[in-house]
Amino acid sequence: MKKISQLTITIIIVACLFFINRAEAQSNAQIIFTWQAHNFYPANFRGKALPTFNTPTSVAVELLKNNKLTDLGAATITWYVDEKFVKRGVGQKEILFNTKRLEGEISFIRVIIDFNNERFETSTRIPTSKANVVITTAPQSRFYISPNTTLDLFAFPYFFNVNSLKDIAFSWEVNGQRLSNVGNTNRINIDIGQPGLSRNNTIRASLTAQNNNDSLETVKERVELTIVP
């Protein structure tokens, strides 16, 4: 479950960046950014979805003056991503761009708002992650198992650039042997009592998850199950 802790740390960093970048354009004004990565993650994920390379990402802006939201319908808003011009328009409060940064890098977003003969300008940073897969058991986190039992393994993909689970190809191996009879599924059942399955009281299960529309977006993960008499 190490992967989950890494996701949690990244989410905390994202939250910090969001609050740090609520930049003040003037002493009585704030420009507030919100952003969303449009990629895939489990329905019960409560964190902030992070963009990966080529993820469609939307960014929106609001202007707060004297503690009140300003109607920007008549404002001219100019957007830059990584210091490249993206769009300018009246009332253009939101943009959509594909992230071109790799894991650990950031997308630098800058906005200029011209409104009522005033100019407001600030920036924010959006961190980039990579696609991940977390393998869990039922119940979750129980990788110490009893002999002569069966065990369900589940694979939960995060941040793939797909619309649904059906767009991801799953390939499972147990102790180096590919499971060709399970089909394309993020869930398998292992019969722990199967003769010859265990090696030194351990079972190694590995998974390859690949985006059907982008073979470069491929993630491999593995777990080791320990049989306890």
N, C-alpha and C positions, 0 to 999 in steps of 0.2 A: 504493500500500500504506500510505498515511498512516493509514487507518482502523485497521489492525492495531496500529500503535504507540499509538494512542489507547486501544485496548482493553487493551493491556499496562499502560499507566500506570494505568488505572482498576483493574485487577486488583491491582496493587501497593498502591494506596490501600486496597482492600478488605482485603488481608492485614494491613496496618498497623492498620486499625480493629479487626480481629478480636483481635489481640494486645493492643492498648491497652485493649479493653473486657473483658478477663478480670479483672473487678473483684473486689477483696477485700471481702467482707461483714464479716468480722472478721479479727483478726490471724492466726488459725490456719485461716481458711476462704476458699475462692474459689468464686465462681459462674462457671461456664464456659458460654458460649453457643455453639451451632452453628446455622447457618441454611442454607436451600436455596431457590433460586428455581426454580419449576416451569414453565419455559418452554423454547423450542426453541433449539438450537445445534448446530453440526456435531459428529459423533460423535468426531472426533479433537481437539476443543477440550479443552485440558488446564487451562484457567484456571477461575476461579470465575464461574459464570453469575450475571448480575446481574438483579434484577427491573426491569421497566419498569412503566408505569402499568397497574394492574389485574392484575399477575402474582400468582398464588397463591404465597405464600411461607410456608414452615414454619420455625418457630423452636423449638429444644429447649434444655433447660438441665440442667446437672449441678452437684451441690454436692460440692466437694472439701474435706474436713476432715482436718487432720493428714496431708496427702499421700495420703489414701485417698478413693475415691468413696463417697458416702453413699447408701444405699437410700432414695429419696424416696417410696416407695410409701405411706407413712402421713403424708406432709407435705401441708399445705394450701398450694397455690401459686396466686398471683394474678397475672394478666397485664394489662398496659396497652400499647396501641399509640398513639403520639402523644398520650399522657396520657388516652386514652379506655379505659374498662374493657372488656375483651374476655371474660375467663373466669376463674372461680375453681373449684378442685376439689381433692379429695384425690388425690395422685399425678399431677396434671395437669402433666406435664413438657414438653408440647409443644402448640403452637397452630398453626393455619393461618389466614392472613388474606390478603386481596387488597391489594396495595400501592396506596395512593391518592396517592402522591407523583409528581412529574414529574422529568424528567432534571435531575440536579444537586442535587436535594433528598434528604433522608434520612427514613427511618422511624425513630422513636425508640421503642425497646422497653424496657419496665421490668417487672421481675419481683420479687415478694415471696414468700419461702419461710418459712412458719411450721412449725417442726419441733422437737419435744422442748423446748418452752417457750423456744425461741430464735427470733429473727427475722433473716433474711438478705435484703438488698435491694441490687439493682444494676441497671444499664441497659446497653444497647448501641445502636449506630446502624447502620442498613443503608442504603447509598447506592443511589440509583436511576439507572438508565441509560436509554437509548432503544433501540428496535430498530435494527439496523444491517444493511447488506449489504456484503460485500467481494467485488469482482470480481477474479478472478485468471486467469492464462493457464496453458497447459500447454506447457512447464514454468512453474511459478509465477514471477511477477515479471518475465517476459520481455515487455516492451511495445515492444521494438525488433524489428521483423520484416523478413524478406526478401521481395522481390516474388515473385509467381507461386508462393505457398505457401498453405496453409490454416492456420487458427488456431482452436483451441478456447478459448472463454471460459466460465468457471464463475462462478456467483453463489452465495455462501455466506451465508445469513441467520443473524443472531445475535439471540437474546432476543425473538423474536416469541412472542406468547401463543397458540401453536398446539401441536398434538400431533405433527404430522408435516409433512414438506415438501409433501405433497399439499394441505395447508390454506392454502398460499400461492399466489397468482396472480402469475405472472411475465409481464412484457410488455417486449420488447426493441425497440430502435431502433438502426439503423446509419446514421450521417450524416443523422439526422432522419427516416428512412423506417422505419415500423414493419414488423417481420418478422411477417407474418400466417401464414406457412406452417410455423412451427416448433412451434406448439402451446404448451401451458403447460409450460415446462421451465426449469430453472436452468442449462442448458448450450446454447450455440449454436456453430456452426461457420461461420467466415467465409472465403470464398475471396478471398484477397488479390489474385489475378490477374484478378478480375472487371472487365470494362471499365467505366470511369466510377465505380468505387467509391472510389478515392483522391482526396482533395482536398488539393493541395499536400503530397503524400507523407504525409498523415495520415488516419487513420480514427477517427471518434468513435463509440463504442458506449455506449448508455445503457440503463438498466434501471429498471423500476418494479416493486416487490414489494409486494403488498397482502394483508393478512390477510383470508381469505374470510369470516370471522365478525365482522370489525370493520374497516369501511372507513377508520376514522380511523387505523388502524395501517398506514400506507403509507410506504414508504421509496424514495427515488430515488437512484441512483448512476450515475456515468459514468466512462469511461476513454478515454484518447486513445492510439492506437497509431501509432507512427512507422515508416514504411517506409524501410529503409536499403538502398540499392543494393548 
